[in-house]
């Protein structure tokens, strides 16, 4: 129900009648109370008016006992009534449907040959055999009336109340639509204003170094930044692999393993030793989403910080345990290099996996080295134990060798 007392999903007016097949004369009573549009309002036409309409049904033409025009004719006279009347015209008397008045003569031949002309009695009138029942007089509608003659004061008030409530609901819908359009316009205006502000900010920067775009915003690679990185599948020395992954190894690499993003994975499955070594190098490009001037180096710094935060404060749905993070020093590249180490322990299904992660950033390149070992005492193959120090040593060694190849 709306705030104005109506049911918005319910048909209104006559359409509110169930199946719309109620008798026309039954009106308000044809609709159950719980199906009315305004259950708390009285009917537009009161029951007294409906009872009066029911009484008048008997006086309509074509119904039993009724007379045309609602009046019963005098006996023997009928303009358009049945037997016993005198029809004006040939053989009739006087005007159509009238008896001769006093002082008038018969205007023709009597309808029955054996009858004589009746004597004139000025003061007497024919005895009427039937009398018309008293009829209620309906006051004619005067010009200037605001309501029809059949309308009761209560019915006008009830109709006005319904009209008022429907108007309130319509205005509420229009007001709600205007609010929605206003919010859309405000949101669209805010987006346009933000875009203009960004363009003005980018265009208002002062002169800078070479390879600068909008003001001080960097759009190209700066001197010393790398656009390609070595392939770790061939860059990692075989002696290093034999030292930390002795035995028969499986090597895996993506199909397109060149350019700005390369990676390689080695797996050693030789019980009781299970080791996995992953190496990835990625060169970042200038980006408008990067901090600072948007250079490739700033983009790499942002990614490096994001990786470190992901280990110190992993998300609740990441599935990562909190790691022990340690900053590293002594990596090639001097003050252009940053590095950290993160160690984690996963315990899943009775198997414990120790993981050592090392991240090295040199200018716009990030080197990622991950070494993990499995400790499992159940199942067909048994692995372990695993030393976390052995894993961190291997990861640091491979990270230094990769950093030395890009920081030349």
Protein Blocks (a to p, Z undefined) as FASTA:
>chain_A
ZZkopafkbcehjllpghhlacfklmmmmpcfklcfblmbccfbdfklmmmmmmmmmmpg
hiahiaehhiacdehiafklcehiacehehiacjehiacdehiacfbdcfblkbccdddd
fkbccddfbdcddddddddddehiabdfklcfklmmmmmmmmmmmmmmmmmmmmmmmmmm
mmmmmmmmmmmmmmmmmmmmmmmpccddehiaehjacfbdcehiafbdcdfklmpcfklm
mmmmgcjddddddfblghjbccddddddddfbdcddddddddddddfkbghjopaklmmm
mmmmmmmmmmmmccfklopacddddddehiahijmbccddddddddeehiacdddddddd
ehjaccdddddddddfedjbdcddddfklmmmmmmmmmmmmmmmmmZZ
